[in-house]
Amino acid sequence: MSSARPVPYKSVTGTRRAVAAGFLLPALVLLGALVVYPIGYSVRRSFFDRSGDSFAGLANYVELFTDDTILTAVKNNAIWVVFAPAVATALGLVFAVLTERVRWGTAFKLVVFMPMAISMLAAGIIFRLVYEQDPDRGVANAVWVGVHDTFAESSVFPKARPLPVHPLKAAGDGGYVTKSPVRAGEPARLPLVGVAPAQMPGDARPAARPEAAPGRITGTAWLDFTRGGGGKPNVVDAKELGLKGLRIEAVKDGKVVALATAGADGAFSLPEAADGALLRLPASNFREQYNGVHWLGPSLVTPAVIGSYVWMWAGFAMVLIAAGLAAVPRELLEAARVDGANEWQVFRRVTVPLLAPVLAVVLVTLMINVLKVFDLVFIIAPGSAQDDANVLALQLYRSSFGTDADLGVGSAIAVLLLLLVLPVMFFNIRRMRREGRR
């Protein structure tokens, strides 16, 4: 009696394993060539020296934790991982919840998501301009300077100063004071230079010649400069303008006894109490013009670049969270409101817990993304602050392809990045499997 021949195994769809393997082979070859081989080669290369000829052991890995530049990159990566995904996810959650009840919510979501349509390179160029120090070019400083000038008084004549032949000398605090006391009935002269004609007040008039007034201290503060030349120092010439708005203090025994402000023609007048006082031009007249915040300086460059990243990826977080919010059972929200919960309690105790799986997906995705951030830092941070904004992906590029390239250290950084990404990936895979078993 002959036994039955075994039937070749087939999958549910009837496809043989060999056929399935044939279809998978091209993908497996590409995966091996583009992922597995580079990882293996990087691990091997990280144990060799700069030239690749001599075995270096763990020397390259030791350098990762002893070199100040690489340590700065590790620290900045930690800041990125902690703050950037959390802020982007929080903003996405707020946008998704707040736009759910408004008619123009779809249009708002479209506007917020639009930055995702441009490349990191383009976003970096945009924010390099946004963070320009010059308020006439940088949007951030234009807004900041506008707010500052609304609440703080700006200087009248920055960089104005007297000449050695003028009757003024430095006061030691950034201001100027007369070399000798003034007397009632004798005109006082306060000439200054160093003010460009274009920076003079638009309503400044030709300076008045100082005239004496009985029982008072009178004088003129003027720009002792004649355009085209020909003027004389300490003399009010016909084409010279008054320093309108210049603040003048009469000081006796270290106390201010009188105040005055120069008119459009530079003329000013002080009461008889100023007789025998020194005239001081306080430093507030000469402060440098406020030009805003140095966003791309050493202390703020990392938060500034993180801000540009959040601008791009908050829309991504918002779209995913909004999709999860649409699947939340409305009867649960209504039941909470019927039980007396206010909107904040509904949001905190019902909406957020129900959205926890979606929030985890967004947060983990962004964490993996920021670990390899490169473009924004490379484009936005100027050369003088790039060491302060350095991250591991940028340091990998600089160590591998810079002027002082060391492929051993570069490979070690690549392996470190892989080791940092793996725990996040394993967490994401476990979470997805756990969700699939439900």
C-alpha positions in Angstrom: 0.0 0.0 0.0 1.6 3.3 -1.1 1.7 6.3 1.1 0.2 9.6 0.0 2.6 12.0 -1.5 3.1 15.1 0.6 1.4 18.2 -0.8 3.8 21.2 -1.2 3.2 23.9 1.4 1.2 26.8 0.2 0.2 29.9 1.9 -3.4 31.0 2.4 -3.3 32.6 -1.0 -1.7 29.5 -2.6 1.6 31.1 -3.2 4.7 28.8 -2.9 7.5 29.9 -0.6 10.0 29.9 -3.4 7.8 32.3 -5.4 7.4 34.6 -2.4 11.1 34.6 -1.8 11.7 35.5 -5.4 9.5 38.5 -5.1 11.2 39.5 -1.8 14.7 39.0 -3.1 15.1 42.4 -4.8 13.9 44.2 -1.7 16.2 42.1 0.5 19.2 42.8 -1.7 18.5 46.6 -1.6 17.9 46.4 2.2 21.3 44.6 2.6 23.1 47.0 0.3 21.6 50.3 1.7 21.1 49.4 5.4 22.8 46.2 6.6 26.2 46.6 4.8 26.6 50.3 5.8 25.8 49.6 9.4 28.3 46.7 9.5 31.0 48.7 7.7 30.5 51.7 10.1 30.8 49.4 13.1 34.0 47.9 11.8 35.5 51.2 10.7 34.9 52.8 14.1 37.6 50.5 15.5 40.3 51.8 13.2 42.3 55.0 13.1 42.1 58.0 10.8 43.7 56.3 7.9 41.9 52.9 8.4 45.2 51.0 8.4 45.7 50.5 12.1 43.4 49.0 14.7 42.5 51.7 17.3 40.3 49.7 19.6 38.0 51.9 21.7 40.0 55.0 21.2 37.4 56.6 18.8 34.7 55.9 21.3 36.8 57.4 24.1 37.2 60.6 22.1 33.4 60.9 21.8 33.2 61.5 25.5 36.4 63.5 26.0 36.3 66.0 23.0 34.6 69.2 24.0 33.0 69.8 20.6 31.5 66.3 20.5 30.3 66.6 24.1 28.5 69.8 23.1 26.8 68.0 20.3 25.7 65.2 22.7 24.3 67.8 25.1 22.5 69.7 22.3 21.0 66.4 21.1 19.7 65.8 24.6 18.1 69.2 24.6 16.5 68.5 21.2 15.1 65.1 22.2 13.6 66.5 25.4 12.1 69.8 24.2 11.5 69.7 20.4 9.2 66.6 20.2 7.3 67.6 23.4 6.7 71.2 22.2 5.7 70.1 18.7 3.3 67.5 20.1 1.8 69.8 22.6 1.2 72.5 20.0 -0.3 69.9 17.6 -2.7 68.7 20.4 -3.8 72.3 21.2 -4.3 73.1 17.5 -6.3 69.9 16.9 -8.6 70.4 19.8 -9.2 74.1 19.4 -9.9 73.9 15.7 -12.4 71.1 16.0 -15.3 73.4 16.7 -14.7 76.3 14.4 -15.9 76.6 10.8 -12.5 77.7 9.5 -10.7 74.9 11.3 -9.8 73.1 8.0 -8.3 76.2 6.6 -6.3 76.8 9.7 -5.0 73.2 9.7 -4.0 73.6 6.1 -2.0 76.8 6.9 -0.3 75.1 9.9 0.5 72.0 7.8 1.9 74.0 4.9 5.5 74.2 6.2 5.7 70.4 5.8 5.5 71.0 2.1 8.9 72.7 1.9 12.3 71.2 2.4 14.5 71.6 5.5 16.9 73.5 3.3 14.2 76.1 2.4 13.0 76.3 6.0 16.6 76.9 7.1 17.0 79.8 4.6 13.7 81.3 5.7 14.6 81.3 9.4 18.1 82.5 8.7 16.4 85.6 7.4 13.8 85.7 10.2 16.6 85.7 12.8 18.7 88.4 11.1 20.2 90.9 13.6 19.2 93.9 11.6 15.6 94.8 12.4 15.1 96.1 8.9 15.7 92.6 7.6 14.9 90.2 10.4 11.2 89.7 11.2 11.9 88.5 14.8 14.0 91.5 15.7 11.6 93.9 13.8 8.8 92.8 16.2 11.1 92.7 19.2 12.5 96.2 18.6 8.9 97.5 18.0 7.8 96.2 21.4 10.9 97.5 23.1 10.7 101.0 21.6 7.0 101.1 22.7 7.9 100.8 26.4 11.5 102.0 26.5 12.9 105.4 25.6 15.4 105.3 22.8 18.6 107.3 22.7 18.5 110.7 20.9 22.0 110.8 19.3 23.9 107.5 19.5 27.7 107.8 18.9 27.6 111.7 19.3 30.8 113.0 21.0 32.7 116.2 21.6 36.1 117.0 20.1 39.1 117.8 22.3 38.7 121.5 21.5 35.1 121.6 22.7 34.2 122.7 26.2 33.1 119.2 27.1 34.8 116.1 28.5 33.9 112.5 29.2 31.9 112.0 32.5 33.0 108.4 33.0 29.5 106.9 32.7 29.0 107.3 29.0 27.9 110.9 29.2 29.7 114.2 28.9 30.1 117.2 31.2 31.4 120.8 30.8 35.0 121.4 31.7 34.1 124.4 33.8 30.9 125.6 35.6 28.5 127.9 33.8 27.4 131.3 35.0 24.1 133.2 34.8 24.2 135.8 32.1 26.9 134.0 30.1 25.8 131.8 27.1 26.8 128.1 27.2 28.0 126.3 24.2 27.5 122.5 23.9 28.9 121.4 20.5 29.0 117.8 19.4 30.1 115.8 16.4 29.7 112.2 15.2 26.1 112.4 14.1 25.4 111.6 10.5 23.2 114.2 8.8 20.7 111.4 7.9 20.4 110.6 11.6 19.4 114.1 12.6 15.7 114.7 13.5 13.7 115.6 10.5 12.4 118.8 12.1 15.8 120.0 13.3 16.4 123.7 12.5 19.6 125.7 11.9 21.2 126.2 15.3 20.5 129.4 17.2 23.5 131.5 18.1 23.8 131.4 21.9 22.7 134.7 23.6 22.9 135.7 27.2 19.8 136.2 29.3 19.9 138.0 32.7 19.4 135.7 35.7 19.3 132.5 33.6 21.6 130.0 32.0 21.0 130.0 28.3 22.9 128.2 25.5 22.9 126.1 22.4 23.6 122.5 21.7 24.4 121.9 18.1 26.1 119.6 15.6 29.4 121.3 15.1 29.8 120.0 11.6 29.3 121.8 8.3 28.5 119.6 5.3 31.0 120.4 2.6 33.5 121.8 5.1 34.3 125.4 5.9 33.0 125.6 9.5 34.9 126.6 12.6 34.9 124.6 15.8 33.0 126.0 18.8 31.2 128.5 16.5 27.6 128.1 15.3 27.9 128.3 11.5 24.9 129.0 9.2 24.5 125.4 8.0 24.8 123.7 11.3 21.8 122.2 12.9 20.5 122.2 16.5 20.5 118.9 18.5 16.8 118.8 19.1 15.8 116.7 22.1 19.2 116.6 23.7 18.7 116.2 27.5 20.8 118.6 29.7 21.3 118.4 33.5 22.8 121.1 35.8 24.8 119.3 38.5 26.0 120.8 41.8 27.8 118.8 44.4 26.8 115.6 42.6 23.1 116.5 42.6 20.9 117.5 39.7 19.5 121.0 40.4 17.9 121.7 37.0 16.9 120.0 33.8 16.4 121.2 30.2 15.8 119.8 26.7 17.2 121.4 23.6 14.7 122.8 21.1 14.6 122.3 17.4 17.3 125.0 17.0 19.3 123.5 19.9 18.5 126.4 22.3 18.0 125.6 25.9 17.4 127.6 29.1 18.0 126.8 32.8 16.9 128.7 35.9 19.3 130.8 38.1 19.6 127.8 40.4 22.0 126.3 37.8 24.4 129.2 38.3 27.9 127.7 39.1 26.8 124.2 38.1 28.4 121.9 35.6 26.2 121.0 32.6 26.0 117.3 32.0 24.8 115.5 29.0 23.6 112.1 30.5 24.5 108.8 28.8 20.9 108.2 27.9 21.5 110.7 25.0 24.2 108.5 23.5 23.1 104.9 24.0 23.6 102.6 21.0 20.3 102.1 19.1 18.5 99.0 20.3 18.8 96.3 17.6 16.9 93.5 19.3 18.1 90.1 20.4 21.1 88.2 19.0 19.0 85.2 18.2 21.9 83.3 16.5 24.4 84.1 19.2 26.0 81.3 21.4 23.3 81.4 24.1 20.2 81.4 22.0 21.1 79.6 18.7 19.9 76.2 19.8 16.4 77.4 21.0 16.2 79.5 17.9 16.8 76.4 15.6 14.4 74.3 17.7 11.8 77.0 17.1 12.1 76.6 13.4 11.8 72.9 13.7 8.6 73.2 15.8 7.2 75.6 13.1 7.7 72.9 10.5 6.6 69.8 12.5 3.7 71.1 14.6 1.5 70.7 11.5 2.5 67.1 11.2 1.6 66.4 14.9 -1.7 68.3 14.5 -2.8 66.2 11.5 -2.1 62.9 13.2 -3.7 64.0 16.5 -6.8 65.4 14.6 -7.2 62.0 12.9 -7.1 60.3 16.3 -9.5 62.9 17.8 -12.0 62.2 15.0 -12.1 58.5 16.2 -12.8 59.4 19.8 -16.4 58.4 20.8 -18.4 61.6 21.3 -20.7 60.0 23.8 -17.9 59.7 26.2 -17.2 63.4 26.0 -20.9 64.3 26.3 -21.2 61.9 29.3 -18.4 63.7 31.1 -20.0 67.1 30.4 -23.4 65.8 31.7 -21.6 64.6 34.9 -20.6 68.2 35.5 -17.0 68.3 34.1 -15.9 71.6 32.6 -14.0 71.7 29.3 -10.6 71.6 30.9 -11.5 68.5 32.9 -12.9 66.9 29.8 -9.7 67.6 28.0 -7.4 66.5 30.7 -9.3 63.4 32.0 -11.0 62.1 28.9 -9.6 63.5 25.7 -5.9 63.2 26.5 -6.1 59.6 27.9 -8.1 58.5 24.8 -5.5 60.1 22.6 -2.6 58.5 24.4 -1.7 56.0 21.7 -1.7 58.7 19.0 0.3 61.0 21.2 2.8 58.2 21.7 3.1 57.6 18.0 3.7 61.3 17.3 6.2 61.8 20.2 8.2 58.7 19.2 8.3 59.6 15.5 9.5 63.1 16.3 12.1 61.8 18.8 13.6 59.6 16.1 13.5 62.5 13.7 15.3 65.0 15.9 18.1 62.5 16.7 19.2 62.9 13.1 18.5 66.6 12.6 21.1 68.2 10.4 19.8 70.5 7.8 18.3 73.2 10.0 21.4 73.5 12.2 23.8 73.5 9.3 21.8 76.3 7.4 20.6 78.5 10.3 23.5 78.6 12.7 26.2 81.0 11.4 29.8 79.8 11.3 30.7 81.7 14.5 27.9 79.9 16.5 27.9 76.5 14.8 30.1 74.9 17.5 27.5 76.1 20.1 24.5 74.7 18.0 26.4 71.5 17.1 24.4 68.2 17.1 25.5 64.6 16.5 24.4 64.5 12.8 26.2 67.7 12.0 29.3 66.5 13.9 29.1 63.2 11.9 29.3 65.3 8.7 32.1 67.5 10.0 34.2 64.6 11.3 33.7 62.5 8.2 33.9 65.1 5.4 35.4 68.3 7.0 38.8 69.8 6.5 40.2 67.7 9.3 38.3 64.5 8.5 38.6 61.4 10.7 36.5 58.6 9.4 37.2 56.6 12.5 35.6 59.2 14.8 32.8 59.8 12.2 32.0 56.1 12.2 31.9 56.0 16.0 29.4 58.9 16.0 27.3 57.0 13.4 27.3 53.9 15.7 26.4 56.1 18.7 23.5 57.6 16.8 22.3 54.1 15.9 22.5 53.0 19.5 20.5 56.1 20.5 17.8 55.4 17.9 17.4 51.6 18.7 15.7 51.9 22.1 13.1 54.3 20.6 12.5 52.0 17.7 12.1 48.9 20.0 9.6 50.9 22.1 7.7 51.8 19.0 7.7 48.2 17.7 6.5 46.8 21.1 3.8 49.4 21.3 2.5 48.6 17.8 2.5 44.8 18.5 0.6 45.5 21.7 -1.9 47.6 19.9 -2.3 44.8 17.2 -3.1 42.2 19.8 -6.0 44.2 21.2 
